[in-house]
Amino acid sequence: MQRLYDFLRRHPTGVDSFWAVMLLGFSGLWLVSDTLIREERIWAVFVTLALCTVLALRRRAPEKMLLLAAGVGLLQLVTNVPQNPADFAMLVIIYTAAANGALWSSRFALAGGLAAPAIANIRWSDNYQTGWQNFVVTVFMTVPFALAWVLGDSLRTRRAYYAQLEERAARLEKEREAQSKMAVAAERARIARELHDVVAHNVSVMVVQADGAAYVLDAAPDQAKQALETISGTGRQALAEMRRLLGVLRTGEPGEGSDYVPQPDVGQLDDLIEQVRGAGLTVDFKVQGSPRPLPSGVELTAYRIVQEALTNTRKHGGPEAGATVRLTYGDAELDLLVEDDGRGAQHELYEDGGADGLGHGLIGMRERVGMVGGRLATGPRPGGGFRISAVLPLRPVG
């Protein structure tokens, strides 16, 4: 049954043609009756065929069929072809124009449907009826035309409503997909930042210590042993942070269902700087203002900026470079300044985030600072070296 229904929906003109043939059969019975004279019968045949054509093609060309039906109605008035079974097609085309036709055809169908019964009653009036009786008959004849138009217009309105719902659902689906893609991109960027900060810093310390241990292995075994201990501790710290990061990826929330280490914060800068000093970099670290608890995002951002800046100093500043770290607590902002007196970074590393594929650390800094609504300035320092300045707001960004 469902397959038959689907077939009929796919072939609407065939269905309408079937009903047109049925209407032609009923109209043929009227044509062979004795109620028509010869001249009227000739015109009645033409009217019947035209109205059956209207019924057959109503959904393929509703506007054209509506105009054809109107022309046939005028022809009936002129040629005195009385009302007949084929006129049922006018009801159908009024419904079709209201449901599927253009807006002008719907209005035209309504006007024609309301006027046709009155015009027909005047043209073929019954002399044996009073004026009041003719009026009642006209009203009753008008009701089917009005109902046909109302049903068609209701169908048009319902279709428009469903189409609007489908469009809204499609738009919401596209918006959800776009938001999902943005969330995935943001998560990938966050993971990339965390991996870079963890790996770049700790591996850099391990490489420096390994080089120093190899250099003094024979001459100063104690220093080599200390360097190896530093490498071991740094590696454990890197593994702990990697476990924390992987734990977040698996569970969705830091520390959920695990004992991973917490996110680094400003309070751990002393340990970070001691670690860097142990790797051979001279660092002057000072805190100004009144230290106090900060938003977690600001804490992590400040820590990662200092970590990345000192890593860059070791990479690009040269063997004799030294660094200065200044952390200033303001009323509404946290000022962070990291400078070194080394050779400075290559131009490509701080222009546009590294056009040659390098400079990912500076890209991560800009992203982190942007996420908390802060400002970041990076570039060569007058007199040599490199400077990184960040201003992080301490209030939520509205």
C-alpha positions as CSV (number, residue, x, y, z in Angstrom):
1,M,0.0,0.0,0.0
2,Q,2.8,2.4,0.9
3,R,4.5,1.7,-2.5
4,L,1.3,2.5,-4.3
5,Y,1.0,5.8,-2.3
6,D,4.6,6.7,-3.2
7,F,3.9,6.0,-6.8
8,L,0.9,8.2,-6.9
9,R,2.8,11.0,-5.2
10,R,5.5,10.8,-7.8
11,H,3.0,11.0,-10.7
12,P,0.5,13.7,-9.8
13,T,-0.4,14.5,-13.4
14,G,-1.3,10.8,-14.0
15,V,-3.6,10.9,-11.0
16,D,-5.2,14.1,-12.2
17,S,-5.6,12.7,-15.7
18,F,-7.5,9.7,-14.3
19,W,-10.0,12.0,-12.6
20,A,-10.3,14.1,-15.7
21,V,-11.3,11.0,-17.7
22,M,-13.8,10.1,-15.0
23,L,-15.2,13.7,-15.2
24,L,-15.3,13.4,-19.0
25,G,-17.4,10.2,-18.6
26,F,-20.0,11.9,-16.4
27,S,-20.1,14.9,-18.6
28,G,-20.6,12.7,-21.7
29,L,-23.8,11.4,-20.1
30,W,-25.0,15.0,-19.9
31,L,-23.9,15.8,-23.5
32,V,-26.1,13.0,-25.0
33,S,-29.1,14.1,-23.0
34,D,-32.0,15.9,-24.7
35,T,-31.6,19.0,-22.6
36,L,-29.3,20.7,-25.2
37,I,-30.1,22.0,-28.6
38,R,-27.7,21.4,-31.5
39,E,-25.8,24.7,-31.3
40,E,-25.4,24.5,-27.5
41,R,-24.2,20.9,-27.8
42,I,-21.3,21.8,-30.1
43,W,-20.1,24.5,-27.7
44,A,-20.8,22.2,-24.7
45,V,-18.4,19.6,-26.1
46,F,-15.7,22.2,-26.4
47,V,-16.4,23.4,-22.8
48,T,-16.3,19.9,-21.4
49,L,-13.0,19.0,-23.1
50,A,-11.4,22.3,-21.9
51,L,-12.5,21.8,-18.3
52,C,-11.3,18.2,-18.3
53,T,-7.9,19.5,-19.6
54,V,-7.9,22.0,-16.7
55,L,-8.4,19.1,-14.3
56,A,-5.7,17.0,-15.8
57,L,-3.0,19.7,-15.9
58,R,-4.0,21.7,-12.8
59,R,-0.8,20.8,-10.7
60,R,1.6,21.1,-13.7
61,A,0.5,24.6,-14.7
62,P,-2.0,26.0,-12.1
63,E,-1.8,29.6,-13.3
64,K,-2.4,28.8,-16.9
65,M,-5.2,26.3,-16.1
66,L,-6.9,29.0,-13.9
67,L,-6.9,31.4,-16.8
68,L,-8.2,28.7,-19.1
69,A,-11.0,27.9,-16.7
70,A,-11.9,31.6,-16.5
71,G,-12.0,31.8,-20.3
72,V,-14.2,28.7,-20.5
73,G,-16.6,30.3,-17.9
74,L,-16.9,33.4,-20.1
75,L,-17.5,31.3,-23.1
76,Q,-20.3,29.5,-21.3
77,L,-22.0,32.9,-20.6
78,V,-21.7,34.0,-24.2
79,T,-22.7,30.7,-25.8
80,N,-25.5,29.9,-23.3
81,V,-24.0,26.6,-22.3
82,P,-25.7,25.8,-19.0
83,Q,-24.1,24.6,-15.8
84,N,-22.9,21.0,-16.2
85,P,-20.9,18.3,-14.4
86,A,-17.6,19.6,-16.1
87,D,-18.0,22.8,-14.1
88,F,-16.7,20.8,-11.1
89,A,-13.2,21.4,-12.5
90,M,-13.6,25.1,-11.5
91,L,-13.9,24.2,-7.9
92,V,-10.8,22.1,-8.2
93,I,-8.7,24.7,-10.0
94,I,-9.7,27.3,-7.4
95,Y,-8.4,25.0,-4.7
96,T,-5.2,24.3,-6.7
97,A,-4.5,28.0,-7.3
98,A,-4.9,28.8,-3.7
99,A,-2.6,25.9,-2.6
100,N,0.1,25.8,-5.3
101,G,-0.3,28.8,-7.6
102,A,1.3,32.3,-7.5
103,L,-0.1,34.8,-5.1
104,W,-1.9,36.7,-7.8
105,S,-3.6,33.5,-9.1
106,S,-4.8,32.7,-5.5
107,R,-6.4,36.2,-5.2
108,F,-7.8,35.9,-8.7
109,A,-9.3,32.5,-7.9
110,L,-10.9,33.8,-4.8
111,A,-12.5,36.7,-6.6
112,G,-13.7,34.5,-9.5
113,G,-15.0,31.9,-7.1
114,L,-17.1,34.4,-5.2
115,A,-18.4,36.1,-8.3
116,A,-19.1,33.1,-10.5
117,P,-22.3,31.8,-8.6
118,A,-23.9,35.2,-8.7
119,I,-23.1,35.7,-12.4
120,A,-24.4,32.2,-13.2
121,N,-27.6,32.7,-11.3
122,I,-28.3,35.9,-13.1
123,R,-27.5,34.4,-16.5
124,W,-29.6,31.3,-15.9
125,S,-32.1,32.6,-13.5
126,D,-35.3,30.6,-12.7
127,N,-38.3,32.7,-13.4
128,Y,-40.4,30.7,-10.9
129,Q,-38.2,31.8,-8.0
130,T,-38.5,35.0,-6.0
131,G,-35.6,37.4,-5.5
132,W,-35.1,36.1,-1.9
133,Q,-35.0,32.5,-3.2
134,N,-32.4,33.4,-5.8
135,F,-30.3,35.1,-3.2
136,V,-30.4,32.0,-0.9
137,V,-29.5,29.8,-3.9
138,T,-26.6,32.1,-4.8
139,V,-25.2,32.0,-1.2
140,F,-25.4,28.2,-1.1
141,M,-23.6,28.0,-4.5
142,T,-20.9,30.4,-3.3
143,V,-20.1,28.3,-0.2
144,P,-18.3,25.5,-2.0
145,F,-16.1,27.9,-4.0
146,A,-15.2,29.7,-0.8
147,L,-14.5,26.5,1.0
148,A,-12.3,25.3,-1.9
149,W,-10.2,28.4,-1.7
150,V,-10.0,28.3,2.1
151,L,-8.8,24.7,2.0
152,G,-6.2,25.5,-0.6
153,D,-4.9,28.6,1.2
154,S,-4.7,26.6,4.5
155,L,-2.6,24.0,2.7
156,R,-0.3,26.7,1.3
157,T,0.1,28.2,4.8
158,R,0.9,24.8,6.4
159,R,3.5,24.1,3.7
160,A,5.1,27.5,4.2
161,Y,5.2,26.8,8.0
162,Y,6.8,23.4,7.5
163,A,9.3,24.8,5.0
164,Q,10.2,27.5,7.5
165,L,10.7,24.9,10.2
166,E,12.9,22.8,7.9
167,E,14.9,25.8,7.0
168,R,15.4,26.8,10.6
169,A,16.4,23.2,11.5
170,A,18.9,23.2,8.6
171,R,20.3,26.5,9.8
172,L,20.6,25.4,13.4
173,E,22.3,22.2,12.2
174,K,24.8,24.2,10.2
175,E,25.4,26.5,13.2
176,R,25.9,23.4,15.4
177,E,28.4,22.0,12.9
178,A,30.2,25.4,12.7
179,Q,30.3,25.6,16.5
180,S,31.6,22.0,16.7
181,K,34.3,22.8,14.2
182,M,35.3,25.9,16.1
183,A,35.3,24.0,19.4
184,V,37.5,21.3,17.8
185,A,39.9,23.9,16.4
186,A,40.1,25.7,19.8
187,E,40.7,22.4,21.6
188,R,43.4,21.4,19.1
189,A,45.1,24.8,19.6
190,R,44.9,24.4,23.4
191,I,46.4,21.0,23.2
192,A,49.1,22.3,20.9
193,R,50.0,25.1,23.3
194,E,50.1,22.7,26.3
195,L,52.3,20.2,24.4
196,H,54.6,22.9,23.2
197,D,55.0,24.5,26.6
198,V,55.6,21.2,28.3
199,V,57.9,19.6,25.7
200,A,59.8,22.6,24.6
201,H,60.7,23.8,28.0
202,N,61.6,20.6,29.7
203,V,63.4,19.1,26.8
204,S,65.4,22.3,26.4
205,V,66.5,22.0,30.0
206,M,67.3,18.3,29.6
207,V,69.4,19.0,26.4
208,V,71.4,21.8,28.1
209,Q,72.1,19.6,31.2
210,A,73.0,16.6,29.0
211,D,75.5,18.7,27.0
212,G,77.0,20.0,30.3
213,A,77.2,16.5,31.7
214,A,79.0,15.2,28.7
215,Y,81.4,18.1,28.7
216,V,82.4,17.7,32.4
217,L,81.9,13.9,32.7
218,D,85.7,13.1,33.0
219,A,86.9,16.3,34.6
220,A,84.1,16.9,37.2
221,P,82.1,13.7,37.9
222,D,80.2,15.4,40.7
223,Q,78.9,18.1,38.3
224,A,78.0,15.5,35.7
225,K,76.1,13.6,38.4
226,Q,74.2,16.7,39.4
227,A,73.3,17.4,35.8
228,L,72.0,13.9,35.4
229,E,69.9,14.3,38.5
230,T,68.5,17.5,37.0
231,I,67.7,15.7,33.8
232,S,66.0,13.0,35.7
233,G,63.9,15.5,37.7
234,T,63.0,17.5,34.7
235,G,62.0,14.3,32.8
236,R,59.7,13.3,35.7
237,Q,58.2,16.7,35.8
238,A,57.6,16.6,32.0
239,L,56.0,13.1,32.4
240,A,53.7,14.4,35.2
241,E,52.5,17.3,33.1
242,M,52.0,15.0,30.1
243,R,49.9,12.7,32.3
244,R,47.9,15.6,33.5
245,L,47.2,16.8,29.9
246,L,46.3,13.3,28.7
247,G,44.0,12.9,31.7
248,V,42.2,16.0,30.7
249,L,41.8,14.7,27.2
250,R,40.4,11.3,28.4
251,T,38.0,12.6,31.1
252,G,37.2,16.1,29.8
253,E,37.9,17.7,33.2
254,P,41.2,18.3,35.0
255,G,41.7,15.8,37.8
256,E,38.4,13.9,37.2
257,G,38.9,10.3,38.3
258,S,42.7,10.7,38.6
259,D,45.4,12.2,40.7
260,Y,47.2,14.2,38.0
261,V,49.2,17.2,39.1
262,P,47.3,20.6,39.1
263,Q,47.8,23.3,36.5
264,P,50.9,25.4,37.1
265,D,50.4,28.8,38.5
266,V,52.3,32.0,39.5
267,G,53.2,30.4,42.8
268,Q,55.4,27.9,41.0
269,L,57.4,30.5,39.1
270,D,60.1,30.3,41.8
271,D,60.6,26.6,41.1
272,L,60.6,27.2,37.4
273,I,63.3,29.9,37.6
274,E,65.4,27.8,39.9
275,Q,65.2,25.0,37.4
276,V,66.3,27.4,34.6
277,R,69.1,28.7,36.8
278,G,70.2,25.2,37.3
279,A,70.4,24.8,33.5
280,G,72.9,27.6,33.4
281,L,70.8,30.7,32.6
282,T,71.2,33.7,35.0
283,V,67.7,35.0,35.9
284,D,66.8,38.1,38.0
285,F,63.3,37.5,39.3
286,K,61.3,40.2,41.2
287,V,57.7,40.5,42.3
288,Q,56.2,43.9,42.9
289,G,52.9,44.8,44.4
290,S,50.8,42.6,46.8
291,P,50.5,39.0,45.7
292,R,47.0,37.6,45.9
293,P,45.0,34.7,44.3
294,L,44.4,35.2,40.6
295,P,41.9,33.7,38.2
296,S,43.1,30.3,37.1
297,G,43.3,31.3,33.4
298,V,45.6,34.3,34.3
299,E,47.7,32.1,36.6
300,L,48.4,29.5,33.9
301,T,48.9,32.2,31.2
302,A,51.5,34.0,33.3
303,Y,53.4,30.8,34.1
304,R,53.4,29.7,30.5
305,I,54.6,33.1,29.2
306,V,57.6,33.1,31.6
307,Q,58.3,29.5,30.8
308,E,58.3,30.1,27.0
309,A,60.2,33.4,27.3
310,L,63.1,31.7,29.3
311,T,63.1,28.8,26.9
312,N,63.5,31.1,24.0
313,T,66.3,32.9,25.8
314,R,68.2,29.7,26.2
315,K,67.6,28.8,22.5
316,H,68.4,32.1,20.9
317,G,70.1,34.4,23.5
318,G,73.5,32.8,23.3
319,P,75.8,31.2,26.0
320,E,76.3,34.4,28.0
321,A,72.7,35.6,28.0
322,G,70.9,36.6,31.2
323,A,67.2,37.3,31.7
324,T,65.1,39.5,33.9
325,V,61.6,38.6,35.0
326,R,59.3,41.3,36.6
327,L,55.8,40.4,37.9
328,T,53.8,43.4,39.0
329,Y,50.4,43.1,40.7
330,G,48.1,46.1,39.9
331,D,44.6,46.9,41.1
332,A,43.0,45.5,37.9
333,E,45.9,44.1,35.9
334,L,48.9,41.8,36.2
335,D,51.9,43.2,34.4
336,L,54.5,40.7,33.2
337,L,57.9,41.7,31.7
338,V,60.6,39.2,30.6
339,E,63.8,40.6,29.0
340,D,67.1,39.2,28.1
341,D,70.4,40.7,27.0
342,G,71.3,38.0,24.5
343,R,71.5,38.1,20.7
344,G,67.7,38.2,20.3
345,A,65.5,36.0,18.1
346,Q,65.5,36.0,14.4
347,H,63.1,38.4,12.7
348,E,60.9,35.6,11.4
349,L,60.2,34.3,14.9
350,Y,58.3,37.3,16.1
351,E,56.8,38.7,12.9
352,D,53.4,37.1,12.1
353,G,54.1,34.3,14.5
354,G,56.8,32.7,12.4
355,A,56.2,32.6,8.6
356,D,58.8,29.9,8.2
357,G,56.9,27.5,10.4
358,L,58.9,28.5,13.5
359,G,57.8,30.7,16.3
360,H,55.0,28.5,17.6
361,G,55.8,29.6,21.2
362,L,55.0,33.2,20.4
363,I,51.8,32.1,18.6
364,G,50.8,30.2,21.8
365,M,51.5,33.3,23.9
366,R,49.3,35.5,21.7
367,E,46.5,32.9,21.9
368,R,46.8,32.5,25.7
369,V,46.8,36.3,26.3
370,G,43.9,36.8,23.9
371,M,41.8,34.1,25.7
372,V,42.0,36.1,29.0
373,G,41.5,39.5,27.2
374,G,45.0,40.7,27.7
375,R,47.6,42.5,25.6
376,L,51.0,41.2,24.4
377,A,54.0,43.0,22.9
378,T,57.1,41.1,21.7
379,G,60.2,42.2,19.8
380,P,63.9,43.2,20.0
381,R,65.0,45.3,23.1
382,P,66.9,48.5,22.6
383,G,70.5,47.8,23.2
384,G,70.2,44.1,22.2
385,G,68.3,41.2,23.4
386,F,64.6,40.5,23.4
387,R,61.6,41.7,25.3
388,I,58.2,40.2,26.0
389,S,55.6,42.3,27.8
390,A,52.1,41.1,28.8
391,V,49.2,42.8,30.5
392,L,46.6,40.4,31.9
393,P,43.3,41.7,33.3
394,L,42.3,40.4,36.7
395,R,38.6,40.9,36.2
396,P,36.4,38.7,34.0
397,V,36.2,40.0,30.4
398,G,32.6,41.1,29.8
